[in-house]
Amino acid sequence: MRRHQGLGRGLHPSVTRSAAIYGCGGHRLTAEERRFFADARPWGFIVFRRNVDSPEQMRALTDEMRDCVGDPDAPVLIDQEGGRVQRMGPPHWPKYPPADAYLKATNDPLAARELVRLGARLMAHDLRAVGVNVDCAPVLDTPVPGSHEIIGDRAWARDPATVAQLGRAAAEGLLAGGVLPVIKHMPGHGRAFADSHHDLPVVHADLKTLEGWDFTPFRALSDMPLAMTAHVVFDAVDPKRPATISKKAVKLMREGLGFGGLIMTDDLSMKALSGSLRERAEASLKAGCDVVLHCNGELKEMRQVAEGVGRLKGDAAKRAAAALARIVRVPEPLDPTEARNRFDALMAGRLEAAKGPDVGERQAPAPSSATRGRPRT
């Protein structure tokens, strides 16, 4: 990636950043967004389908984001799982299957593992080419019968051991391609009977049951650099608060599951959380999360979040630096054409996702041909 110039010029990457990740409204940053990001200096950014048009536009957008904070290596995140959750897709990028298609295609966990790694390596190739260096995947939630379809075919399998095995394969493929994985939704969303985008799920299972099922994949991948919380109440852990804003739940993630990496919240604007956005940000950080995430790109809301967010410092800053140090500078060798042909042949007929909720999208109006690709002012 090239060095960036502009609003952030002259600022060293080590200059203090805030403990936040923000989205933006469209295909390019507005002047107002650029000013806000230069002032708030978030740790990172996140892009959605509303922000994606073409490879050239994506490279320009990610360059602009990094330019605002004066850091050519600033994290730029995306949700690129495949299936229902794929922000970059046709016609410029290939379609990827949902997570549960890999095991169905092979009927063999070991063969599925190799295929999952290949798919993730190809995704990393796509993402790195446009300046995205963090993928909010893999999903490590293990659904139970009757649970809400918000996870559904986004889960690798219906048992925690296989979820852990295939989730690790996905994480390894991303890391090999120079993209950091984010394990989610810790400590587990698979037992939820509600969609946390709209409601607050409450899980009544006892701790022994959770330890033997929901928590298992997260403990198995506790060496990963980044994790995202679940906006879910676990009665056995903290009956009063969802995990994102629960000191008890974050302590469980650290001590019970052994996770030593950076913990970010799921989107603060989701309706599972209550209170103002400032209050949500403050509660999340007070509970022990390292960084808060706000996704919808609404400037008014981002300003509210910024009021509740302080500097990224202390152990949180160390975990953030350690995570970014895991990005390989020279990706594992890949012949993208040969790898893509091999992947497509093995996954033929498996690309369609089951019908389910669209996850975390706020669409932007399509730009006209006259404004497409230009910075908005």
N, C-alpha and C positions, 0 to 999 in steps of 0.2 A: 504494500500500500504506500502511496506517495505521502510526502509531508504536506500539511495543510496550511493555508494562509488565510487571513481575513480577520474576523472579529476576535478570534482567539490567538492571533499571532503574538508571539513573544511570551506566551504563558507556558511554563514547563508543565508536563503532565503530572508532576508531583505536587503542584499547587493544590491546595485544599479543594475538595469536591464535596457536594452534598450527598446525603445517603438516599438518593432517589433515582428512579428510572422513569422517563417520560416518553409519551408518544407525540405525534404531531397530526395535523389535520388532513393533509393532502399529499400530492406528489412532490412538492418542494416546500421548503420552509418559507413562511411569510416573514416580512420584516419584523413584525411583532414577536413571532416565535423565536427568531434569531436573537432579538434583544433579551427575551425572557431566559433563554438557555444560557446566553453569555453571562447573565447576572446570577441565575440560580446555580449554574455549573453542576448539573447532575452527574452522577457516576456513569450513567449510561442512558441509552435510548431504546425504544422498541418500535418496530414497524408492523403494520397490518395490511390486509388486502387493499384497504383504501389508499395506502401509500405506494402501491406497486403498479407500475405501468410497463416499463421496459428495462432491459439491463442497463442501458445508458442512463436512464432517469434514476434508477436505483443507486448506481454508483455516484451520481451527482448528489443525491439526497444524503447518503451516508457520509460523503465527504463534507457536506454542509454541516451535518450534525457534529462531527468531530471538530470541525473548524471552530464552532461556537465555544467549545471548551478547551481549545488549544492542545488537543491530545489526539495524535493520529492512531492511537491504539485503543481509544475509548470503546467500551462495549456497545455494540449495536445488536439487539436481540430480535428474534422472530419466533413465532410458533409455526414450525414446519415439521409436523408429525407425519403427514400423509393422510389420505382419506378425507374426512370432514374438515380437518384442521391443516390446511395447506395455504399459506398466504401467497406464495409464488407458484404459479401454475401456468397451464397453456394460455396463449400460444408460445410464450418465450421460454418456459421451463416445463419439464416433463411432469406428468401426473404420477404421484406415488400412492401405493395402496395403503389402506388402513392397517393398523398394527396386527390385528388378528388374522389378516390374510396370509401372513408368512407361514404360520403353522399349518393352516389349511392347505396351502400349496404344496407342502412337503410331507405332512403327516409324520414328521420326524424332528424332534427338538434340536438335534445336532445339525441336521441339514438346514433347518430354519435359522439357526444361529448364524451360519455362514451367510445366508441370504440377507438376513437383517443387517449384518455388518456391511455387506456390499451396498445395500440400499442407503444406509446412513453415510457411507463414504461418498456415494454419489451426491447425496444431499449437501454434504459439506463442500463438495466441489462447486455446486451451484451457488451456495451461500457466500463462500469466500470470494468468488469472482465479482460479487457486487458489494463487498465491504461489510457483510454480516458475519460476525465472529462468535455469536452465541445463539444456540438453538434451544428453545424451551421444550425440550424432549430429552430423554424418553419419559413417557407416562409409566409410573410404577404402581398404579392402582390396580387392585385385583377385585373385580366385581363379584358380588354374591347374587344368588337368584333373587329377582325382584327389585334389584337396585335401579336407580335412575339411569336412563339411557345417555345422560351427559357423558359418561365414560364409555360404556358399550363397546363398540369395535375399536376404540382407541386403546383398549387393553390388549397386551400381547397374548394373553391366555387367561384361563379361568382357574389357575392355581398359582400360588405365590412363588413356588420354586421355578416354574417355567417363566413367569413374568420376570423374575430376577435374572435368569439366564439370558433371555432375549433382550431385556433392557440393558444389560451390560454389553451385549454385542452392539446395540445401537450406539451406546455411549462411546465405545471403542472406535467405531467407524467414524463418528463425528470428530473425536480427538485426533485420529490419524489424519484427517483432512484439514486440521487447523481451526476447528470450531469447538467451542466449549459446550458440553451438554448441561442441561438443567434437569435434575430429577424432580419429578412432581407427581402428586400433590402431597407432600409430606405432612403428617405421618400416614395418610391414606384417604382416598375419596371413594374407594370401590364399594364401601358398605352404605354410602349415602343414598337416601330415598328421596332426595330433593336436589335440584340444580342450584348450586351456590351462586350462580349468576343472578338468580331471581329470589331465592329463599335461603334461610339458614338451615342446613341439614343438621340433625342431631342423631348421633350414633349411640345406641344403648348397650352395645355389647360389653361384656366384662373384659378386664385387662388381659386375662389369660387367652381369651379368644382373639383379641386384637394382636397380641404378641405372636400368636401362631399363624396368623393370616395377613392382616392388613400391614403390620409393621415389617414383616419379613423381607420383602424386596428392598426396602429403604435401608435396613441394617446391612443387607448384602452388598449394597452399593454406597456405603458410607464413606468411601474413599473419593467420591466424585467432588468436583470443585464447587458446584453450585446446586442449590435446592430451592424449590418454591413451596410455600406452605399451602395447606388446605383451609378454606374458610368453613370448617366443620367443627361442631361441638362433639367432644368425646366425653360422655358422662363419667367414664371410668378414669379419665385424666383430669378434666376440669369441667364440671357440669354447668358453669356459669358463663364461660367464654369460648368462642371459636379458637382453634389452635393458633391462628395468626396473631391474636392479641392476648394469648395466654402464656404467662411466665411458666406455668407448670408444663404446658405442652412443648414449649421451646426447650425447657430443661430436659424433657424426655427425648427430644430430637438429638440434643447434644450428648447427654449421658446415657440414656437408654438405648438409642440407636447408634451412638458413636459417630455422629456426623460432625466433622470438623471444618467443613467448608463454609462458604458464604450462604446465608439464608436470606432469601428475598420473599416478600409477600406475594400472594396472588394479587390480582388487580384490586386496588382499594375502592374502585367505584362499583364493585359488585354489590348486589342488594343483600347478600348474606351479612354484611357488616352494617352497623348502625352508627349514628352520630355524624357530625360534620366530617368532611375530609381531613381537616386539620386534626380533629380528635382521633380519627382512624390512624393517621400517620403517627401521631404521638404514642398512641396505645401500642401499635405494632413495634415501634422501636423500644419502648419501655419494656415490652414483653421479652425482648432479646433478639428480634429480627435485625439483620444488619442493614438492609436496604428495603425501601418501599417501592412498589410498582404502581404506576398510574397509566392507564392505556388509551383512553378515548380521545386524547389530543385536544380536549377543550381547555383553552387557556385560562378561563375563569376558574375551573376546577384545579388545574395545575398550580395556580397561584395559592389556592387554599391549602393544597398539599405542602407547598414550599414553606408555608407559615409554620407547619408542624414538623419540619425536617431540619436537623442540624447538620453539622459537618460529619463526614465519614472519617472517623478517628479511632484510635485505640485498637482493640482486637478486631473490630469490624474492618478497619482499614487494612490491617495485616492480612485478614482473610481475603479481602478483595484483591490485594496485590498477589497473594499466593494463587488465587484462581486464574488471574490473567497470565501468570507465569507458566501455566499449563498449556498455553496456546503454542503449538509447534510452529516454528518459523519456516521450516521446509516440510510441507506435507508429504505423507507417504506417497511414493510413485503410483500414478494411476493413468491408464489409457482410457479416457472417458468414453470413447466410442465403443471400444471392445467391452468395457464394463457395462455400459448401458445396454448393448445388444444382448449380453449374457443375462443381465437382470430382467430385461423385458421378456426374453424367451422363457425364463423360469417362472415369471409372474403373469404370464398371458392369461387374460380373463379374470384377473384377481384385483383389478384396480378400483372397482366400484365400492364406495362406502355404503354402509347401511344408512337408512334415513334416520336422522336424529337432529338435535339442536345445533344450530350454527354457533360456534364457540367464540364468544368475545369479539364480535365484529361490529363496528359502526362504519357504514359505508360512506364514502365521500362522493359527491356528485362527479360524474365523468367530466373531465376538462374538455374544452373545445380544442380543435386542431390548432387554433391560433395561440392557445395558452399552454398546451401540453408541453411539459418539460421545462417551462420557465419558472423561476422563483415567483411566488405570489407576493404581493405587497399590500 
